[in-house]
Amino acid sequence: MNHEIHSESRVILTHLAVQQEGQEYTIGDSHIPKFIRVPEPAVLVIQLADGNRTLHEIKELIQQEKGIVVNVVDFVAKLLALGLVFSIDGRKMVDYDSSQAFRQESWQVRAGRILFHEWMARFYVINVIVVIFLYALKPSLLPHFRDAFLLYGIGENALLIFIISSIQIVIHECGHYFAAVGKGVKTNIRFSIRYVFVAVETQMTGLWAHPKKKRYLPYLAGMAWDCTLLLICLFVQLSAIESTFVYGLSRLIALALFFSVLSQFLFFLRTDVYYVAVNWTNSANLHQSSKTFLRSIIPYKREESKGRWERLPSGEKRAAKIFSIFYMLGIATLTFILVVFTIPASVTGLSMAFHQVAHFAVDTVSFWDGAIILTLMLIRLSLYFIGARNVFRDRKIRRRDLKATGVR
């Protein structure tokens, strides 16, 4: 896109959403969606850039009224490189109609508004309280590792757990989806990688166009639905006979939901609780800022990251230093568990599965038990490559955006 920006250019930036985040502001285009963090003078430029004033006039007006000298041309050039300029001298730079509402009449939007209305939020809170109360009142309801072995064969149990976990993940992400689209936010669900784990995530970047207090419910929507399903499972356990399949299945589902909720508190893996922390601390990118801090104190990375660290706002630095402690402890703990338990157990399980497939006839239970394990492993490996590809694309886009804005 070759459009030269100069002091006599007339641009439109008033389409950008602006939300205050502590001492800074988040600005962006919810239709793309893409958002960046800027100081207050940048907001003044956006408010005045309505296509009627030249960039020189905007600079002079801000200097006269606020006593602030702003390099307006440079700022607008960076926004243009990011695709955040609506028009230059009457020439439209975006390929959408900003006046068009986001699927206001679709069934997804209507469902989202109902399922995550203010009164429904209270309902979800009550569900969480009741779950905690039931576990405290009757500890026998707490899940146990034996609940994972509902069926006879290892492969059968692995397949059942995979199916239940997959359904639970879909429901969890649908919670995020409906909560977001109910606010008019474009979303998409995709695979990603967190540390070395495959993760399913609902991208809700457009939430940055909404006030802080409006973001919490979409961030917590998945956990809200998990706790609601968990409560149903507990009621089933209280009413069903212990020796029945229904009782055992409810225990297995409750086990999956229980650990799904607990895993969200591993916020160093950028879980739902992580985004709540980001929102609460007014952080632009808590994970990246923490990595920048850690690199700035490592001798061989210090010079490379020192400049980036120094440019961060004071509030971002405080949050990053605290988060970096949990980040290091969490990664160290997960690495220990992987090396000592997970990898050896996986290798042992795979070797047993290979042995069963290689040495037993096709018409035996042992053969199919091993075949199920190997199939599930191939599925997980395929999902890992899909998630890794998405992460690679994200990093490529991020590097391109940083280069466009002159950040090193």
N, C-alpha and C positions, 0 to 999 in steps of 0.2 A: 504494500500500500504506500504509494509515493505521493504524499500530500504535504507540502512544505508548510510548516507553521511559522508565522512571523507576527510582528507586533500589530499589524493591521488586520489580522485574521479575525473573523467573527465566528465564534463557535457556540454550540449549544451543549451544556453540561447539566442542565436542570433536570434531566431525566434520571440522574443518578440518585439512588437512595443514600441518605445520610443518617447514621446513628451514632450517638455519643457513647464512647467506651472509656470512662474515666477521664483522663486529660486529653485523650485523642479521639479520633472519629473514624468509623468504618464507612467507606463509601464504595459504591459499586452498582452494577447493572444486574438486577435480579432476573432479567431475561436470558443472560448468557449461561449461568450466573458467574460473576467474577467480582471479588471484593479486595480492597487494599486498605491499609491503615494510614491515615494522614493526620498532620497537626491542624489546628484551628484555621490558620491562614488559607489552607487549601480549600476549606469549606466556604470561606468568603468568596473565593474565585468561582466555585461551583454555583453559588447563589446568584452571582452577578453575570455569569456566562449564559445569557438567554438568547444570544444571536443578534442582539441589538447594539451591543458595545464591542469595540475592538479590544484585543488583549491589552493594548497600550492604555486604553481608557480604563479598563478594569484595574490595572496596576496603579494608575494615578489615583483612582477613586479610593482604593484600599489604603494607599499611603496617606491621602488627605484625611480620611475619616477615622482610620485606626492607627495611623502612624507606623504602619508595618510595610517593609519593603519586600515584595514577593516577586520572584522570577516566574512570572505567569507563563511566558512562552515555553520555558523549560518544563514546567509542570504539565501543561497541556500536551506537549510533545510526548511525554511519558505516558499520559493517559491514552493518547492516540496509538502508541505502540502496544498498549494492552487491549485495545479495542473498546475503550470506554468513552470515546467521543461520539456524540450523536450526529452532529453535522458540522461542516466547515464551510463558511461562506455560502450557505444554502444547499450544499451538496451532502446528502445523507451518507453516513459512514456505517450504519448498521443495516441489517437485512431483515428487520422485524418491525411490526407496528406497535410502538410503545403504548398507544392508547387502547390496545386490545386487551381485555381482561383475560386472566389465565383460566380458561376452562371453567368459568364461573357456574355453568349449569350442568357440568358433568356429574355422574352419579358418585364418582370418587370424592369430589369436593363436598357434595352434600353429605355423604356418609362420614367423611372426616369431621365436618362441623358438628354432626350429631354425636359421634363416638368420642370426640374430645372437646365437647362443650364444657363450660366451667363447672356445671353440676356433675358431669361425668368424672372430672378430675377429682372431685370430692369422693365420689364412689370408689375410685382406684386407691385413694389414700386409706379409706376405710378397709378395703380388702387387705392392704399391707398390714394394717394394725391387727386385723383378725387373724392373719397367718401367724404373725409373731406371737399373739396371745395363745393360739392353739398349740404352737410348738412349746411355749413356756408351760402351758397347763398340762400337756400330755407329751413328754419327751419321746415316747415310743413312736410318735409320728415322724420323727426326724429320719431322713433317709439313711440307709446303710449300704455298704458296697455289695452285700448279698442280694440286694434288690435288682442288681444288673443281671442276675442269672435266673431269669424267669423260665427259660426253656432248657432242654437237655444238652444240646450240643453247643460248643463254643462258637462255631460259625453261625448257628441259628440265633444265638443271643447277640452276636456282633451285628448281624443283619437287622434284627429287631431294634437294637439301639440306634443303628444308623438311620433307619426309617423314622423312628420317634424323634431323634435329634434334628433330622432334616425338616420334619413338619414343625417342630418347635421353633427352629430358626426362621422358617417362612412366616409363621405367626408373629414372631418377635419383630421382624423387619416390616411386616405389614402394619404393625402398630406405628412405627416411625413414619411409614409411607402415608397412612391416612391422617395422622396428626399434622404432617407437613402440608399435604395438598389441601387440607381443610383450611389452611391459612394462605392458600394461593401460591405455595412454593413448589416449583418444579423439582421432582426427585427422580432418582433412578437407583435401582438395587443391583449390586455387582459384587464380584469376588475381589478380595485384596489379600495382602500379606501383613500380618502383625508379628514382628520378630521373625519366627520361623513357622508360624501357624497360619493356616488358611482361615480367612475371616470373610463373612458376608457383611456388607455395609450398605446403608442407605444414605446416599449423598444428599444432603439438605443444605447446601451452601447458601441457597437463597434466603435462609433464615436470618442471615446477617442484615437483611433489609428491614427486619422487624425489631422493635425495642427488646432490650435484654429480657425483661420479665415474660415476654411472649415466646421465648425460645425454650424455656425449661421443659414444658410439657412435651413438645416433640422429641427432645433429647431423652426424656424418661419414658416415652410411650411404650417402647418395647418391654422394659422392665415392668411397667404397669400391667400389660397383658400377661406377662409371665406370672406375676403374682396372682392375677385373677384366675388363671388356669390352675396354678398351684393350690389355691383355695378350694377350687372344685374337686381336685384330687384328694385333698384332705377330707372333705365332706364325704366323698365316696368311700374312703378308708374307714371313716367312723360309722358308716351305715352298712358296709358289705361284710360278708363272712370271710375270715382271714384265709381260709384254704382255697378260695375260689380264684379263677383266672382273672376276673375283674379286679379283685383286690390286689393281686400281684402286679397287674398291668398299671393300676393307679399308683402303686409304689414306684414302679420303674419310671413312669412319666414324671412323678414328683421328684425323683432323683435327678432327672435331666433338667427340670425347671429350676430346682434348688441350686445346682451348680452353675446354671446359666446366669442366675441372679448374682451369685457370689463372684463369678468371673468378671462381671461388669465393674467390680471394685478394684480390679487389676488395672487401674487407670493409666499406668505407664505404657500399656499396650494400646492406648487411644480408644478406650471403650466408651460407653455412654456416660459413665461418671466422669471420664476425662473431659468430655465436652461441656458437662455441667461446670467443672472446675475452670475451664477456659472462659466460659461465660461469666462466672462469678468473679474471676480475677481480672477481667477486662484484657485478657491476653490475646494477642494476634495469632500466635502459633506457639503454644507452651512447649510442645514437644521439640520443635526445631530450635527454639530459644535455649532450652536446657542442653541440647546437644552442642550448640554454639558455646555455651558457658563451659561445658566439660572439655571441649576442644581447646578453649582459650587458656586452660590451666595445664594442658598436656604439652610438654616441651616441644615435641616434633610437630604439633599442630597449632602452637600458640600464635605464631606470626600470621598464619593463614586465617585464623578466626578472630584475632584480637580486634581488627577493624569492625567486623560485623557486631561483635559484642559491645563495643563502645558506642555504636550508633543506636542501640536499643534504649527505649525509654526506661526510667528508673523503676516504674511499677512492673514492667515486663521483666527486668533483671531480678527483682525481689522474688517474683513468682517462679522464675526459671531456676533460681538457686535452690528453692525449697523442693521443686518438682524433681530436680536433678538427683537429689538424695534418694527419693523413691524410685527413680528411674534406674539408678545403679543397683540398689538393693533388689529391685524386682528382676532385673535382667540377670543378676548373679544367682538369685534363687532359682529362676526358671532354667538357667544353664545347668545348674547342679542337678535339678530334677531330671532334665533331659539326658545328661551324660550318665547319671547313676541309675536311673530307673527306666525312663521312657524308651531310650534307644536300645538298651539291652533287652527289654521286654519285647520291643517290636521286632528286633532281629531274631529272638527266640521264637516268637509267634510265627514269623514268616518262614523260618527254617522248618518248623513243624508242619506248616501248611504245604510247603514244597514237598516235604517227605510224604504227606498224605496223598497228594495228587500224583506223585511219581510211583508210589508203591502199592496203591489200592486200586481196585477195579472201579470202573465208572458207575457201576450199579450199587456201590456201597455208600453207606452214610459217611464214612471217614473221607472218601474222595470229595464228596460235595461239601463237607464241612471245611476242608482245606481250600476248595475252589471258591467258596464264599469269601473267605479271608483274603485271598489273593485278588479277587474282583474288587472288593472294597478298597484295598490298598491302591489298585490302579485308578479307581475313581478319585480317591483323595489326591493322588499324584497329578492327575489331569487338572483337578480344581486348583492345585498349587500352581501349576504353570499358567493357568488363566489369571489367577490373582497376581502372580509375578509380572505378567505382561501388563496388567493394569497399573501396577506400581511403577514400572519402568516408564510407561507413557506419562504418568503424573509427574515424575521427576524430570522428564524431558520438557514438558510444558512449563514447569516451574523454573527450570534453568533458562528457558527461552524468555520468559517474562522478566526474570531478574536481569538478563542481559539487555533486554529492551529498555528497562528503566535505569540502566547504568549501575546496578548494584553488583558488587563483587564479593 
